[in-house]
Each structure stands twice: as C-alpha cells, then as structure tokens.
Amino acid sequence: MMTTDATTAATSPLVLVVDDETAIRRFLRTGLEMHGFRVVEAETARQAGELAVMRQPDLVVLDLGLPDADGATVIEALRGWSQAPIIVLSVRKSEAEKVRLLEGGADDYIVKPFGMAELLARARVVLRRAVRQETADPIVRVGGFSIDLARRLVSRDGSAVILSPKQFALLRALAIHHGSVMTHRQLMRELWPQEPDEDVQYLRILMKKLRNRIEPDPARPIYVVTELAVGYRLRTQEQLDAAGYAAAMH
C-alpha cells in the first residue's frame, strides 16, 4: 500500500525546468522541491520536448537561451499539443520580446536575476488558473471584488457593479487569465475579433471606463494594473497582498 507521503509526492505538481546552466537548474530544483513541487530537468530544446511528451509536466519553467534552439521554438512546439502553463526566464528585458513570447503561448515572463519567492508566486498563479479552467470554477475573487463569470455578475464590497457588455467582456478576458499578463493585442482580438488591429487607444478608453466602475481609486488602480508597454493584469489576492494592500482590503 502506498504511504501518505508517497501519495502526496505523486500528486504534487511536476515542473519541467529547461535551462542549459547547471547552477540555475540546481537553484530551481532546490527551491521548487523545498516548496512541494516535483522537478525534472532538461538542458536543451530537444530534451525538453522529449521530457514534455514522456512526463506530461504540470508546469514548464523555460530559459530562452538554449544551445540548440531559441526558447520561443520550444513554446511553439509545446503549444501544438499541450496546455501546460509556461513561465519564461530570460536576461532579455525588451518589452517587444515579452509581448512576442506572451502572444506566442507563454503564460508569464520573469527577467533574470530573480528570487525564488517571485518564481513561486508566479508558478502558483498559473497553476491555479489551469485548475480553475479544468474545473470550470466561474467565480474569481480578489480583495473585496468578485466576478461571477457564469452569471455575469460583478460586485465590490458586497454591492453590485453594473458594467456595459464591452466592459464586462474586457473584465472577463482578464479574469480568465487571472494573475497573468494579457497583451494589448490579445485583448484587442478578444474584444474586436473582426477588427483586431483597431487602434489600441480604444482599449485604453475602455479600460479607463472599467476602472471607474471597479477600482476604489481609479487614478491608482489596485485590481487591474498596467504592465507598461505590454498590457494589463488582473491581480490575484496573493499579488494584491504582496503589493501592500492586505490591510486595506481585509
């Protein structure tokens, strides 16, 4: 009979770490395993593809600078058959690069150097979202704010918030990707599928109207935050607390 510890280990999330630097892989393995994750490692794009097929990881942590291929190629290959969340690690800080990777299928992006606490927080966000999508949990809550996607109801501090259809569509898109960045282009395609290249200024105007409805102080938003030159993120409770709003929201 399997022991409780063995059962827990077998059901812990499996992370595929892809990085050609041994020291980085060791750092990631140690930190992830200390916090209850299982880890398998790859140092090339080819190994990453093989392990992804054989082990079916729950999360992929991917460095872009691989010896046999760019990490973007790995993302494209994985997205051809897998919906496992992908967190990209890179020394590249270009906003255009972040947009390219997020639109190519990455779920989040961390610039090196980074701390283990940051990676763990991002990992929990994308894994929770994956579980929520599988279980079709229709309610997203953060602070005093909640969104019932199934019934199309929004409330703040117990009071109903009335949104226009377009405002709700914008909030819904962010809620589905709760905690992760959605780029301007991704949101434009979601909101204006017939005209996805519409002027992004329309999106900014819509966001301003949405914040006027849902934010305690629209001039200093805490729920839907701007990722400069990239897009927007609906914060999770963990992200809200980390930003220093715990006392104000509880």
Phi and psi restraints in degrees (value plus and minus 20) as a CYANA .aco file:
   2 MET   PHI     -92.1   -52.1
   2 MET   PSI     116.1   156.1
   3 THR   PHI     -94.3   -54.3
   3 THR   PSI     144.9   184.9
   4 THR   PHI     -81.2   -41.2
   4 THR   PSI     -62.8   -22.8
   5 ASP   PHI     -82.3   -42.3
   5 ASP   PSI     -60.9   -20.9
   6 ALA   PHI     -87.3   -47.3
   6 ALA   PSI     -58.8   -18.8
   7 THR   PHI     -84.3   -44.3
   7 THR   PSI     -63.3   -23.3
   8 THR   PHI     -81.2   -41.2
   8 THR   PSI     -63.7   -23.7
   9 ALA   PHI     -81.8   -41.8
   9 ALA   PSI     -60.0   -20.0
  10 ALA   PHI     -88.5   -48.5
  10 ALA   PSI     -46.6    -6.6
  11 THR   PHI    -120.4   -80.4
  11 THR   PSI     -20.5    19.5
  12 SER   PHI     -87.7   -47.7
  12 SER   PSI     128.3   168.3
  13 PRO   PHI     -78.6   -38.6
  13 PRO   PSI     117.5   157.5
  14 LEU   PHI    -118.7   -78.7
  14 LEU   PSI     104.3   144.3
  15 VAL   PHI    -129.7   -89.7
  15 VAL   PSI     107.3   147.3
  16 LEU   PHI    -113.6   -73.6
  16 LEU   PSI      93.7   133.7
  17 VAL   PHI    -117.6   -77.6
  17 VAL   PSI     102.8   142.8
  18 VAL   PHI    -139.5   -99.5
  18 VAL   PSI      88.6   128.6
  19 ASP   PHI    -180.3  -140.3
  19 ASP   PSI     118.4   158.4
  20 ASP   PHI    -105.0   -65.0
  20 ASP   PSI     -24.5    15.5
  21 GLU   PHI    -116.6   -76.6
  21 GLU   PSI      99.8   139.8
  22 THR   PHI     -79.1   -39.1
  22 THR   PSI     -61.3   -21.3
  23 ALA   PHI     -84.0   -44.0
  23 ALA   PSI     -59.0   -19.0
  24 ILE   PHI     -87.4   -47.4
  24 ILE   PSI     -63.0   -23.0
  25 ARG   PHI     -81.9   -41.9
  25 ARG   PSI     -60.2   -20.2
  26 ARG   PHI     -84.6   -44.6
  26 ARG   PSI     -62.7   -22.7
  27 PHE   PHI     -80.5   -40.5
  27 PHE   PSI     -65.6   -25.6
  28 LEU   PHI     -87.8   -47.8
  28 LEU   PSI     -63.3   -23.3
  29 ARG   PHI     -80.3   -40.3
  29 ARG   PSI     -68.0   -28.0
  30 THR   PHI     -79.9   -39.9
  30 THR   PSI     -68.7   -28.7
  31 GLY   PHI     -85.9   -45.9
  31 GLY   PSI     -62.3   -22.3
  32 LEU   PHI     -88.7   -48.7
  32 LEU   PSI     -63.8   -23.8
  33 GLU   PHI     -86.0   -46.0
  33 GLU   PSI     -53.8   -13.8
  34 MET   PHI     -83.0   -43.0
  34 MET   PSI     -43.0    -3.0
  35 HIS   PHI    -129.7   -89.7
  35 HIS   PSI       4.6    44.6
  36 GLY   PHI      71.4   111.4
  36 GLY   PSI     -13.6    26.4
  37 PHE   PHI    -111.9   -71.9
  37 PHE   PSI     132.3   172.3
  38 ARG   PHI    -115.1   -75.1
  38 ARG   PSI     130.9   170.9
  39 VAL   PHI    -155.5  -115.5
  39 VAL   PSI     116.4   156.4
  40 VAL   PHI    -143.7  -103.7
  40 VAL   PSI     130.1   170.1
  41 GLU   PHI    -140.7  -100.7
  41 GLU   PSI     126.5   166.5
  42 ALA   PHI    -158.2  -118.2
  42 ALA   PSI     124.5   164.5
  43 GLU   PHI    -133.4   -93.4
  43 GLU   PSI     -21.7    18.3
  44 THR   PHI    -155.6  -115.6
  44 THR   PSI     144.7   184.7
  45 ALA   PHI     -84.4   -44.4
  45 ALA   PSI     -58.0   -18.0
  46 ARG   PHI     -83.4   -43.4
  46 ARG   PSI     -67.4   -27.4
  47 GLN   PHI     -80.9   -40.9
  47 GLN   PSI     -59.1   -19.1
  48 ALA   PHI     -80.6   -40.6
  48 ALA   PSI     -64.4   -24.4
  49 GLY   PHI     -83.2   -43.2
  49 GLY   PSI     -62.2   -22.2
  50 GLU   PHI     -85.6   -45.6
  50 GLU   PSI     -65.1   -25.1
  51 LEU   PHI     -88.5   -48.5
  51 LEU   PSI     -55.2   -15.2
  52 ALA   PHI     -81.4   -41.4
  52 ALA   PSI     -60.4   -20.4
  53 VAL   PHI     -90.8   -50.8
  53 VAL   PSI     -64.8   -24.8
  54 MET   PHI     -93.4   -53.4
  54 MET   PSI     -59.7   -19.7
  55 ARG   PHI    -124.1   -84.1
  55 ARG   PSI     -34.8     5.2
  56 GLN   PHI      29.7    69.7
  56 GLN   PSI      43.7    83.7
  57 PRO   PHI     -84.5   -44.5
  57 PRO   PSI     135.4   175.4
  58 ASP   PHI    -103.0   -63.0
  58 ASP   PSI     -41.1    -1.1
  59 LEU   PHI    -172.5  -132.5
  59 LEU   PSI     122.2   162.2
  60 VAL   PHI    -137.4   -97.4
  60 VAL   PSI     106.7   146.7
  61 VAL   PHI    -129.4   -89.4
  61 VAL   PSI      93.4   133.4
  62 LEU   PHI    -143.5  -103.5
  62 LEU   PSI     102.6   142.6
  63 ASP   PHI    -103.6   -63.6
  63 ASP   PSI     122.5   162.5
  64 LEU   PHI     -98.1   -58.1
  64 LEU   PSI     -51.7   -11.7
  65 GLY   PHI    -107.7   -67.7
  65 GLY   PSI      52.2    92.2
  66 LEU   PHI    -113.4   -73.4
  66 LEU   PSI     132.7   172.7
  67 PRO   PHI     -90.8   -50.8
  67 PRO   PSI     -45.6    -5.6
  68 ASP   PHI    -130.2   -90.2
  68 ASP   PSI     -26.3    13.7
  69 ALA   PHI    -191.7  -151.7
  69 ALA   PSI     136.9   176.9
  70 ASP   PHI     -94.6   -54.6
  70 ASP   PSI     125.7   165.7
  71 GLY   PHI     -77.2   -37.2
  71 GLY   PSI     -48.5    -8.5
  72 ALA   PHI     -81.2   -41.2
  72 ALA   PSI     -52.1   -12.1
  73 THR   PHI     -86.4   -46.4
  73 THR   PSI     -58.0   -18.0
  74 VAL   PHI     -85.2   -45.2
  74 VAL   PSI     -62.2   -22.2
  75 ILE   PHI     -79.7   -39.7
  75 ILE   PSI     -67.4   -27.4
  76 GLU   PHI     -79.6   -39.6
  76 GLU   PSI     -63.3   -23.3
  77 ALA   PHI     -85.2   -45.2
  77 ALA   PSI     -64.2   -24.2
  78 LEU   PHI     -83.8   -43.8
  78 LEU   PSI     -62.5   -22.5
  79 ARG   PHI     -88.5   -48.5
  79 ARG   PSI     -31.5     8.5
  80 GLY   PHI     -89.1   -49.1
  80 GLY   PSI     -40.6    -0.6
  81 TRP   PHI    -166.2  -126.2
  81 TRP   PSI     -34.2     5.8
  82 SER   PHI    -140.3  -100.3
  82 SER   PSI     123.4   163.4
  83 GLN   PHI    -127.0   -87.0
  83 GLN   PSI      -8.5    31.5
  84 ALA   PHI     -78.4   -38.4
  84 ALA   PSI     114.8   154.8
  85 PRO   PHI     -79.3   -39.3
  85 PRO   PSI     125.0   165.0
  86 ILE   PHI    -146.2  -106.2
  86 ILE   PSI     103.2   143.2
  87 ILE   PHI    -128.6   -88.6
  87 ILE   PSI     102.5   142.5
  88 VAL   PHI    -110.6   -70.6
  88 VAL   PSI     117.4   157.4
  89 LEU   PHI    -134.3   -94.3
  89 LEU   PSI     113.2   153.2
  90 SER   PHI    -181.9  -141.9
  90 SER   PSI     134.3   174.3
  91 VAL   PHI    -104.6   -64.6
  91 VAL   PSI     -30.5     9.5
  92 ARG   PHI     -95.0   -55.0
  92 ARG   PSI     107.8   147.8
  93 LYS   PHI    -128.2   -88.2
  93 LYS   PSI     -18.1    21.9
  94 SER   PHI     -80.7   -40.7
  94 SER   PSI     110.9   150.9
  95 GLU   PHI     -84.0   -44.0
  95 GLU   PSI     -57.4   -17.4
  96 ALA   PHI     -82.6   -42.6
  96 ALA   PSI     -57.1   -17.1
  97 GLU   PHI     -85.7   -45.7
  97 GLU   PSI     -61.9   -21.9
  98 LYS   PHI     -80.6   -40.6
  98 LYS   PSI     -65.7   -25.7
  99 VAL   PHI     -80.5   -40.5
  99 VAL   PSI     -65.2   -25.2
 100 ARG   PHI     -78.3   -38.3
 100 ARG   PSI     -64.2   -24.2
 101 LEU   PHI     -92.3   -52.3
 101 LEU   PSI     -61.3   -21.3
 102 LEU   PHI     -83.8   -43.8
 102 LEU   PSI     -60.1   -20.1
 103 GLU   PHI     -95.1   -55.1
 103 GLU   PSI     -39.4     0.6
 104 GLY   PHI    -103.8   -63.8
 104 GLY   PSI     -27.3    12.7
 105 GLY   PHI     107.2   147.2
 105 GLY   PSI     -26.5    13.5
 106 ALA   PHI     -89.6   -49.6
 106 ALA   PSI     129.6   169.6
 107 ASP   PHI    -114.8   -74.8
 107 ASP   PSI     -47.6    -7.6
 108 ASP   PHI    -180.1  -140.1
 108 ASP   PSI     150.8   190.8
 109 TYR   PHI    -165.3  -125.3
 109 TYR   PSI     106.6   146.6
 110 ILE   PHI    -144.6  -104.6
 110 ILE   PSI     108.8   148.8
 111 VAL   PHI    -108.2   -68.2
 111 VAL   PSI     112.8   152.8
 112 LYS   PHI     -95.0   -55.0
 112 LYS   PSI     126.5   166.5
 113 PRO   PHI     -96.8   -56.8
 113 PRO   PSI     136.8   176.8
 114 PHE   PHI    -163.7  -123.7
 114 PHE   PSI     143.7   183.7
 115 GLY   PHI    -119.4   -79.4
 115 GLY   PSI     134.8   174.8
 116 MET   PHI     -82.0   -42.0
 116 MET   PSI     -55.3   -15.3
 117 ALA   PHI     -80.3   -40.3
 117 ALA   PSI     -60.0   -20.0
 118 GLU   PHI     -84.8   -44.8
 118 GLU   PSI     -65.5   -25.5
 119 LEU   PHI     -82.5   -42.5
 119 LEU   PSI     -64.1   -24.1
 120 LEU   PHI     -81.2   -41.2
 120 LEU   PSI     -61.8   -21.8
 121 ALA   PHI     -83.2   -43.2
 121 ALA   PSI     -64.3   -24.3
 122 ARG   PHI     -85.4   -45.4
 122 ARG   PSI     -59.5   -19.5
 123 ALA   PHI     -82.1   -42.1
 123 ALA   PSI     -63.7   -23.7
 124 ARG   PHI     -83.8   -43.8
 124 ARG   PSI     -57.5   -17.5
 125 VAL   PHI     -81.8   -41.8
 125 VAL   PSI     -72.1   -32.1
 126 VAL   PHI     -89.6   -49.6
 126 VAL   PSI     -52.1   -12.1
 127 LEU   PHI     -90.6   -50.6
 127 LEU   PSI     -59.7   -19.7
 128 ARG   PHI     -83.3   -43.3
 128 ARG   PSI     -59.7   -19.7
 129 ARG   PHI     -84.6   -44.6
 129 ARG   PSI     -59.7   -19.7
 130 ALA   PHI     -82.4   -42.4
 130 ALA   PSI     -62.4   -22.4
 131 VAL   PHI     -85.3   -45.3
 131 VAL   PSI     -62.2   -22.2
 132 ARG   PHI     -81.8   -41.8
 132 ARG   PSI     -58.4   -18.4
 133 GLN   PHI     -88.1   -48.1
 133 GLN   PSI     -58.1   -18.1
 134 GLU   PHI     -89.3   -49.3
 134 GLU   PSI     -57.4   -17.4
 135 THR   PHI    -112.5   -72.5
 135 THR   PSI     -23.3    16.7
 136 ALA   PHI      36.6    76.6
 136 ALA   PSI      17.4    57.4
 137 ASP   PHI     -85.2   -45.2
 137 ASP   PSI      97.9   137.9
 138 PRO   PHI    -108.1   -68.1
 138 PRO   PSI     -23.5    16.5
 139 ILE   PHI    -133.2   -93.2
 139 ILE   PSI     107.8   147.8
 140 VAL   PHI    -133.6   -93.6
 140 VAL   PSI     108.5   148.5
 141 ARG   PHI    -146.8  -106.8
 141 ARG   PSI     119.4   159.4
 142 VAL   PHI    -173.5  -133.5
 142 VAL   PSI     104.2   144.2
 143 GLY   PHI      37.8    77.8
 143 GLY   PSI    -153.8  -113.8
 144 GLY   PHI    -112.0   -72.0
 144 GLY   PSI      -2.5    37.5
 145 PHE   PHI    -134.8   -94.8
 145 PHE   PSI     115.2   155.2
 146 SER   PHI    -160.9  -120.9
 146 SER   PSI     130.3   170.3
 147 ILE   PHI    -150.8  -110.8
 147 ILE   PSI      99.4   139.4
 148 ASP   PHI    -118.9   -78.9
 148 ASP   PSI      81.2   121.2
 149 LEU   PHI     -88.2   -48.2
 149 LEU   PSI     -53.8   -13.8
 150 ALA   PHI     -89.2   -49.2
 150 ALA   PSI     -63.7   -23.7
 151 ARG   PHI    -116.3   -76.3
 151 ARG   PSI     -20.2    19.8
 152 ARG   PHI      37.8    77.8
 152 ARG   PSI      24.9    64.9
 153 LEU   PHI    -135.3   -95.3
 153 LEU   PSI     117.5   157.5
 154 VAL   PHI    -147.6  -107.6
 154 VAL   PSI     117.1   157.1
 155 SER   PHI    -160.6  -120.6
 155 SER   PSI     134.4   174.4
 156 ARG   PHI    -156.1  -116.1
 156 ARG   PSI     102.7   142.7
 157 ASP   PHI      34.1    74.1
 157 ASP   PSI      18.3    58.3
 158 GLY   PHI      65.1   105.1
 158 GLY   PSI     -26.6    13.4
 159 SER   PHI    -124.5   -84.5
 159 SER   PSI     119.7   159.7
 160 ALA   PHI     -85.8   -45.8
 160 ALA   PSI     122.1   162.1
 161 VAL   PHI    -134.1   -94.1
 161 VAL   PSI     102.9   142.9
 162 ILE   PHI    -112.1   -72.1
 162 ILE   PSI     103.2   143.2
 163 LEU   PHI    -140.5  -100.5
 163 LEU   PSI     131.0   171.0
 164 SER   PHI     -92.0   -52.0
 164 SER   PSI     141.8   181.8
 165 PRO   PHI     -75.1   -35.1
 165 PRO   PSI     -59.5   -19.5
 166 LYS   PHI     -91.3   -51.3
 166 LYS   PSI     -58.9   -18.9
 167 GLN   PHI     -83.2   -43.2
 167 GLN   PSI     -62.7   -22.7
 168 PHE   PHI     -85.7   -45.7
 168 PHE   PSI     -58.7   -18.7
 169 ALA   PHI     -80.8   -40.8
 169 ALA   PSI     -60.1   -20.1
 170 LEU   PHI     -85.3   -45.3
 170 LEU   PSI     -66.3   -26.3
 171 LEU   PHI     -84.2   -44.2
 171 LEU   PSI     -60.0   -20.0
 172 ARG   PHI     -81.5   -41.5
 172 ARG   PSI     -64.3   -24.3
 173 ALA   PHI     -79.9   -39.9
 173 ALA   PSI     -61.8   -21.8
 174 LEU   PHI     -89.6   -49.6
 174 LEU   PSI     -57.2   -17.2
 175 ALA   PHI     -87.7   -47.7
 175 ALA   PSI     -56.8   -16.8
 176 ILE   PHI     -82.5   -42.5
 176 ILE   PSI     -52.5   -12.5
 177 HIS   PHI    -126.7   -86.7
 177 HIS   PSI      15.6    55.6
 178 HIS   PHI     -67.5   -27.5
 178 HIS   PSI     100.4   140.4
 179 GLY   PHI      75.2   115.2
 179 GLY   PSI     -37.0     3.0
 180 SER   PHI    -130.5   -90.5
 180 SER   PSI     140.9   180.9
 181 VAL   PHI     -97.8   -57.8
 181 VAL   PSI     117.0   157.0
 182 MET   PHI    -132.9   -92.9
 182 MET   PSI     108.5   148.5
 183 THR   PHI     -93.8   -53.8
 183 THR   PSI     142.5   182.5
 184 HIS   PHI     -75.5   -35.5
 184 HIS   PSI     -64.5   -24.5
 185 ARG   PHI     -86.6   -46.6
 185 ARG   PSI     -59.8   -19.8
 186 GLN   PHI     -80.9   -40.9
 186 GLN   PSI     -62.5   -22.5
 187 LEU   PHI     -88.5   -48.5
 187 LEU   PSI     -58.6   -18.6
 188 MET   PHI     -81.8   -41.8
 188 MET   PSI     -62.2   -22.2
 189 ARG   PHI     -85.4   -45.4
 189 ARG   PSI     -54.2   -14.2
 190 GLU   PHI     -90.7   -50.7
 190 GLU   PSI     -60.4   -20.4
 191 LEU   PHI    -108.4   -68.4
 191 LEU   PSI     -55.2   -15.2
 192 TRP   PHI    -148.0  -108.0
 192 TRP   PSI      48.1    88.1
 193 PRO   PHI     -80.6   -40.6
 193 PRO   PSI     -47.0    -7.0
 194 GLN   PHI    -101.0   -61.0
 194 GLN   PSI     -41.1    -1.1
 195 GLU   PHI    -156.5  -116.5
 195 GLU   PSI      43.1    83.1
 196 PRO   PHI     -85.3   -45.3
 196 PRO   PSI     -36.2     3.8
 197 ASP   PHI    -119.8   -79.8
 197 ASP   PSI      -0.4    39.6
 198 GLU   PHI     -77.7   -37.7
 198 GLU   PSI     136.3   176.3
 199 ASP   PHI     -76.2   -36.2
 199 ASP   PSI     107.8   147.8
 200 VAL   PHI     -82.9   -42.9
 200 VAL   PSI     -35.8     4.2
 201 GLN   PHI     -81.1   -41.1
 201 GLN   PSI     -51.5   -11.5
 202 TYR   PHI     -82.9   -42.9
 202 TYR   PSI     -58.4   -18.4
 203 LEU   PHI     -85.3   -45.3
 203 LEU   PSI     -62.4   -22.4
 204 ARG   PHI     -82.9   -42.9
 204 ARG   PSI     -60.0   -20.0
 205 ILE   PHI     -84.3   -44.3
 205 ILE   PSI     -63.4   -23.4
 206 LEU   PHI     -83.9   -43.9
 206 LEU   PSI     -60.5   -20.5
 207 MET   PHI     -82.9   -42.9
 207 MET   PSI     -61.0   -21.0
 208 LYS   PHI     -80.6   -40.6
 208 LYS   PSI     -62.6   -22.6
 209 LYS   PHI     -86.1   -46.1
 209 LYS   PSI     -59.8   -19.8
 210 LEU   PHI     -83.6   -43.6
 210 LEU   PSI     -64.9   -24.9
 211 ARG   PHI     -83.3   -43.3
 211 ARG   PSI     -54.7   -14.7
 212 ASN   PHI     -81.3   -41.3
 212 ASN   PSI     -46.1    -6.1
 213 ARG   PHI    -107.9   -67.9
 213 ARG   PSI     -57.0   -17.0
 214 ILE   PHI    -129.7   -89.7
 214 ILE   PSI     -40.9    -0.9
 215 GLU   PHI    -108.9   -68.9
 215 GLU   PSI     119.4   159.4
 216 PRO   PHI     -77.9   -37.9
 216 PRO   PSI     -59.4   -19.4
 217 ASP   PHI    -154.8  -114.8
 217 ASP   PSI      77.3   117.3
 218 PRO   PHI     -76.5   -36.5
 218 PRO   PSI     -46.6    -6.6
 219 ALA   PHI     -92.7   -52.7
 219 ALA   PSI     -41.9    -1.9
 220 ARG   PHI    -151.6  -111.6
 220 ARG   PSI      52.7    92.7
 221 PRO   PHI     -82.5   -42.5
 221 PRO   PSI     121.1   161.1
 222 ILE   PHI    -137.0   -97.0
 222 ILE   PSI     -43.4    -3.4
 223 TYR   PHI    -107.3   -67.3
 223 TYR   PSI     -77.4   -37.4
 224 VAL   PHI    -124.6   -84.6
 224 VAL   PSI      91.3   131.3
 225 VAL   PHI    -129.6   -89.6
 225 VAL   PSI     133.4   173.4
 226 THR   PHI    -107.0   -67.0
 226 THR   PSI     110.8   150.8
 227 GLU   PHI    -119.2   -79.2
 227 GLU   PSI      84.7   124.7
 228 LEU   PHI     -70.0   -30.0
 228 LEU   PSI     106.2   146.2
 229 ALA   PHI      45.2    85.2
 229 ALA   PSI     -13.3    26.7
 230 VAL   PHI    -137.2   -97.2
 230 VAL   PSI     -78.2   -38.2
 231 GLY   PHI     152.0   192.0
 231 GLY   PSI    -159.2  -119.2
 232 TYR   PHI    -156.7  -116.7
 232 TYR   PSI     137.3   177.3
 233 ARG   PHI    -157.8  -117.8
 233 ARG   PSI     109.7   149.7
 234 LEU   PHI    -107.0   -67.0
 234 LEU   PSI      94.0   134.0
 235 ARG   PHI     -85.9   -45.9
 235 ARG   PSI     130.0   170.0
 236 THR   PHI    -105.9   -65.9
 236 THR   PSI     151.2   191.2
 237 GLN   PHI     -81.0   -41.0
 237 GLN   PSI     -59.8   -19.8
 238 GLU   PHI     -81.1   -41.1
 238 GLU   PSI     -61.9   -21.9
 239 GLN   PHI     -89.0   -49.0
 239 GLN   PSI     -56.1   -16.1
 240 LEU   PHI     -84.0   -44.0
 240 LEU   PSI     -65.1   -25.1
 241 ASP   PHI     -82.1   -42.1
 241 ASP   PSI     -63.4   -23.4
 242 ALA   PHI     -83.3   -43.3
 242 ALA   PSI     -49.0    -9.0
 243 ALA   PHI    -100.1   -60.1
 243 ALA   PSI     -23.0    17.0
 244 GLY   PHI      74.6   114.6
 244 GLY   PSI      -0.3    39.7
 245 TYR   PHI    -125.1   -85.1
 245 TYR   PSI      -9.6    30.4
 246 ALA   PHI     -79.0   -39.0
 246 ALA   PSI     -67.8   -27.8
 247 ALA   PHI     -84.0   -44.0
 247 ALA   PSI     -57.3   -17.3
 248 ALA   PHI     -93.4   -53.4
 248 ALA   PSI     -46.3    -6.3
 249 MET   PHI    -117.8   -77.8
 249 MET   PSI     -26.9    13.1
